[in-house]
Amino acid sequence: MGSKTTYNAPKVEKDDSFEKYLEYQKERETKLEERAQAEREATAARDLQRRQTGAKGLTGLYDRTKSQLESGLLSYEGAQNQLQSYIDKYDLNAGFQPDTEGNTFDPGYTDPTKGAGQYLSNLQNIYGGEGGLLEKKRTAGINLAYQDLLGRQATEDELSGAMSNLQLQAYGGAGIQGLRDSIKSGSEYTKNINDNYLDNYYDVQYGKQTKDAEGNMTGKRIFDFDASLMPSYAGDLKESTGVDVTTGEQFADYFSEGRTVAELEAQQQNIKDTRQFLFSAGLTNLQGDIDKETQKIKNEGARDIAKIQQEGSIYGQLLGGFNF
């Protein structure tokens, strides 16, 4: 009977290190995810708080912006940008919900027409709506243009037409200045307003131009001459000098009709020459009278001297006949 050999397999312990590694990785990832989730929630909470804080301040900002716009401290573009920048900063375009207890931010509230957008819409109505600031500004600008250029307020039709043209941008980007340019090209302005500095100067010097039957300026002016300021000559100047001097009344009659600037200036020179002639004639006459009186005195003095000399001679002859 032969012998039997039995082989026993070596005892091998089970290696579960990989399973543990996987479990470790799983636990690690779970913790990382929990931490990330916690950070996301914290970020979302901070973001929600930030937006809620912004929501609470929006109404106050809107009220201040509206006041600045109405008082002229801000342009409409400036007011709109100020409000829009705040809305963008706090992400209030969606989720902002105004209520009676104060402005809140609800992530589930997304109505843009009733949220932050309503403030931009209100601002638009205040500025560009019927009876708004833009309409008032344009109305004032139109009336000022007519007052400055034509010396009167715009009529209802003129105001309505100008408002329509401004709304349609018929003057291009010029706005009120475009309206002013349009008024200057009209017949009412050209018939009443000088288009150069020299005529304005002459208006001040000699009075405004007269107008013809069609209302056009003639270039002639009526000079208001005060005849009482013109000197007169009491004697018969024409007889003594052969010069017929124009009187103050004649000058006044001449200026009572419209005259060109050249005619006015020529006559002003005539007035100066006439005054000078009258004064010179008066002085000459006075000098003549003085010379006559002087000569009279000289003649009388000479006669007196001759008489004295004659009488002295007679007395000398009489005394010479006596011997003492």
C-alpha positions in Angstrom: 0.0 0.0 0.0 1.5 3.2 -1.2 1.8 6.4 0.8 -0.5 9.5 0.1 0.7 13.1 0.2 -1.7 15.9 1.0 -1.0 19.5 0.1 -2.8 22.2 2.1 -3.0 25.7 0.4 -1.4 28.4 2.4 -3.8 30.5 4.4 -4.2 33.9 2.8 -5.8 36.8 4.7 -8.4 38.8 2.9 -7.1 42.3 1.6 -9.8 44.9 2.1 -7.6 47.9 1.8 -9.0 49.0 -1.5 -12.5 48.8 -0.2 -11.4 51.0 2.7 -9.8 53.4 0.3 -13.0 53.6 -1.7 -15.0 54.2 1.5 -12.5 56.8 2.6 -12.8 58.6 -0.7 -16.5 58.4 -0.5 -16.6 59.9 2.9 -14.1 62.6 1.9 -16.2 63.5 -1.2 -19.3 63.6 1.0 -17.6 66.0 3.4 -16.3 68.1 0.6 -19.7 68.3 -1.0 -21.2 69.2 2.4 -18.7 71.9 2.9 -19.2 73.2 -0.7 -22.9 73.1 -0.1 -22.5 75.0 3.1 -20.4 77.6 1.3 -22.9 77.9 -1.5 -25.7 78.3 1.1 -23.6 80.9 2.9 -22.9 82.7 -0.3 -26.5 82.6 -1.3 -27.5 83.9 2.1 -25.1 86.7 1.9 -26.2 87.5 -1.6 -29.8 87.4 -0.5 -29.1 89.7 2.4 -27.2 92.1 0.1 -30.1 92.2 -2.3 -32.6 92.6 0.5 -30.5 95.5 1.8 -30.5 97.1 -1.6 -34.2 96.5 -1.9 -34.8 98.4 1.3 -32.9 101.4 0.1 -34.3 101.6 -3.4 -37.4 103.7 -2.5 -35.3 106.2 -0.7 -32.9 106.5 -3.6 -35.8 106.9 -6.0 -37.3 109.7 -3.9 -33.9 111.6 -3.8 -33.3 111.0 -7.5 -36.9 112.2 -8.4 -36.3 115.3 -6.2 -33.0 116.1 -7.9 -34.5 115.6 -11.3 -37.5 117.9 -10.6 -35.3 120.6 -9.1 -32.9 120.6 -12.1 -29.9 119.2 -10.1 -29.9 116.1 -12.4 -30.6 115.7 -16.0 -33.0 112.9 -17.0 -30.1 110.8 -18.3 -28.2 111.4 -15.1 -31.2 110.4 -13.0 -31.9 107.3 -15.0 -28.3 106.2 -14.9 -28.2 106.8 -11.1 -31.2 104.6 -10.5 -30.2 101.9 -13.1 -26.7 101.7 -11.6 -28.2 101.0 -8.1 -30.6 98.4 -9.5 -27.8 96.7 -11.3 -25.5 96.8 -8.3 -28.0 95.0 -6.1 -29.4 92.7 -8.8 -32.9 94.1 -8.3 -34.3 93.6 -11.8 -35.8 90.3 -10.8 -37.2 89.3 -7.4 -37.7 92.8 -6.1 -41.1 93.1 -4.5 -42.4 96.5 -3.1 -45.0 96.1 -0.4 -46.7 98.2 2.2 -44.3 97.1 4.9 -41.1 98.1 3.1 -39.3 96.8 0.0 -38.3 93.2 0.1 -36.4 90.8 -2.2 -38.2 87.5 -2.9 -36.3 85.2 -5.3 -39.6 83.9 -6.5 -40.9 87.3 -7.5 -40.0 88.0 -11.1 -42.5 90.5 -12.4 -40.4 93.2 -14.0 -43.3 95.6 -14.5 -44.1 95.7 -10.8 -40.6 95.3 -9.4 -37.6 97.5 -9.7 -38.6 98.4 -13.2 -41.6 100.4 -12.0 -39.2 103.0 -10.6 -37.6 103.5 -14.0 -41.0 103.6 -15.5 -42.2 106.2 -13.0 -39.1 108.3 -13.7 -39.8 108.2 -17.4 -43.4 109.3 -16.8 -42.3 112.2 -14.6 -39.9 113.4 -17.3 -41.4 112.5 -20.6 -45.1 111.9 -19.8 -47.9 114.3 -20.5 -47.4 117.4 -18.5 -43.9 116.1 -17.5 -40.7 118.0 -17.1 -39.7 117.6 -20.7 -42.9 119.2 -21.9 -42.6 122.1 -19.4 -39.0 122.6 -20.4 -39.8 122.7 -24.1 -42.8 125.0 -23.5 -40.5 127.4 -21.5 -37.8 127.2 -24.2 -40.4 127.9 -27.0 -41.9 130.9 -25.2 -38.4 132.3 -24.4 -37.3 131.9 -28.0 -40.4 133.9 -29.3 -39.9 136.5 -26.5 -36.2 137.0 -27.2 -36.5 137.1 -31.0 -39.9 138.6 -31.7 -40.6 140.4 -28.5 -43.9 138.4 -27.8 -45.2 135.1 -26.4 -45.9 132.2 -28.8 -49.5 131.8 -29.9 -51.3 128.5 -29.2 -50.8 127.3 -32.8 -47.1 128.3 -32.7 -46.6 126.5 -29.4 -48.4 123.4 -30.6 -46.4 123.4 -33.9 -43.1 123.9 -32.2 -43.8 121.1 -29.7 -44.7 118.7 -32.5 -41.5 119.6 -34.4 -39.4 119.0 -31.2 -41.0 115.7 -30.6 -40.5 114.6 -34.2 -36.9 116.0 -34.1 -37.7 118.1 -37.1 -34.9 120.4 -36.1 -32.4 117.5 -36.0 -30.3 117.4 -32.9 -30.4 121.2 -32.5 -33.6 121.2 -30.3 -34.6 124.6 -29.1 -31.6 126.2 -31.0 -33.1 124.7 -34.1 -36.4 126.4 -33.4 -34.6 129.7 -32.8 -32.8 129.4 -36.2 -36.2 128.7 -37.8 -37.7 131.8 -36.3 -34.8 133.9 -37.5 -35.5 132.8 -41.1 -39.1 133.8 -40.9 -40.5 137.0 -42.4 -41.7 138.4 -39.0 -38.2 138.3 -37.7 -36.5 139.6 -40.9 -39.0 142.5 -41.1 -38.5 143.6 -37.5 -35.0 142.6 -36.5 -31.8 144.0 -37.9 -29.4 141.4 -39.2 -26.2 143.4 -38.6 -24.5 145.3 -35.8 -24.4 148.6 -37.7 -28.2 148.9 -38.0 -28.5 148.1 -34.3 -26.1 150.9 -33.6 -28.0 153.3 -35.9 -31.2 152.4 -34.1 -29.7 153.6 -30.8 -28.2 156.7 -32.4 -31.1 157.9 -34.6 -34.1 155.7 -33.7 -35.6 152.6 -35.3 -36.2 152.3 -39.0 -39.5 153.3 -40.6 -41.5 150.6 -42.4 -43.3 150.6 -45.8 -46.9 149.6 -46.4 -45.9 145.9 -46.4 -44.1 146.2 -43.1 -40.6 146.0 -44.5 -37.9 148.2 -43.0 -36.9 151.1 -45.2 -33.5 151.9 -43.9 -34.7 155.4 -43.0 -35.1 156.8 -39.6 -37.0 159.8 -38.0 -34.6 161.8 -35.8 -36.3 163.6 -32.9 -34.8 167.1 -33.1 -35.5 169.6 -30.4 -35.7 173.0 -32.2 -35.6 174.9 -28.9 -32.0 173.9 -28.4 -31.0 175.7 -31.6 -29.5 179.2 -31.1 -31.1 182.2 -32.9 -29.9 185.6 -34.0 -31.8 188.7 -32.9 -30.6 191.0 -35.7 -31.1 191.0 -39.4 -28.4 188.5 -40.2 -29.4 187.9 -43.8 -29.2 191.6 -44.5 -25.9 192.1 -42.9 -24.2 188.9 -44.1 -26.1 187.9 -47.2 -26.6 184.4 -45.7 -30.0 182.9 -45.1 -29.6 180.7 -42.0 -31.7 177.6 -41.5 -33.8 177.9 -38.4 -34.4 175.3 -35.7 -38.0 174.8 -36.9 -36.8 174.1 -40.4 -34.4 171.4 -39.2 -37.2 169.9 -37.1 -39.4 169.7 -40.2 -36.7 168.1 -42.2 -36.1 165.4 -39.5 -39.8 164.7 -39.1 -39.7 162.6 -42.3 -37.8 159.3 -42.6 -34.2 160.0 -43.6 -31.2 157.8 -44.5 -28.3 157.7 -42.1 -26.2 159.6 -44.7 -28.9 162.4 -44.8 -29.1 162.5 -41.0 -25.4 162.8 -40.6 -25.2 165.5 -43.3 -27.9 167.5 -41.6 -26.2 167.1 -38.2 -23.1 168.6 -39.7 -25.2 171.4 -41.1 -26.6 172.0 -37.6 -23.1 172.2 -36.2 -22.0 174.6 -39.0 -25.1 176.7 -38.4 -24.5 176.9 -34.7 -20.9 177.9 -35.3 -21.9 180.5 -37.8 -24.5 182.0 -35.4 -22.0 182.1 -32.6 -19.3 183.6 -34.8 -21.8 186.2 -36.1 -22.8 187.1 -32.6 -19.2 187.4 -31.5 -18.3 189.5 -34.5 -21.3 191.7 -33.9 -20.3 192.0 -30.3 -16.7 192.8 -31.2 -18.0 195.5 -33.6 -20.0 197.1 -30.9 -16.9 197.0 -28.6 -14.8 198.5 -31.3 -17.3 201.3 -31.9 -17.5 202.1 -28.3 -13.8 202.1 -28.0 -13.4 204.3 -31.0 -16.1 206.7 -29.6 -14.2 206.9 -26.4 -11.0 207.6 -28.2 -12.6 210.3 -30.3 -14.2 211.9 -27.3 -10.9 211.8 -25.5 -9.0 213.3 -28.4 -11.6 216.1 -28.6 -11.2 216.7 -24.9 -7.4 216.8 -25.2 -7.5 219.2 -28.1 -9.9 221.4 -26.2 -7.7 221.4 -23.2 -4.7 222.2 -25.3 -6.5 225.0 -27.0 -7.6 226.5 -23.8 -4.1 226.1 -22.4 -2.7 228.0 -25.3 -5.2 230.9 -24.8 -4.4 231.1 -21.1 -0.7 231.2 -22.0 -1.1 234.0 -24.5 -3.1 236.0 -21.9 -0.5 235.6 -19.2 2.3 236.5 -21.6 0.9 240.0 -21.9 1.6 240.9 -18.3 5.0 241.9 -16.9 5.6 241.2 -13.3 
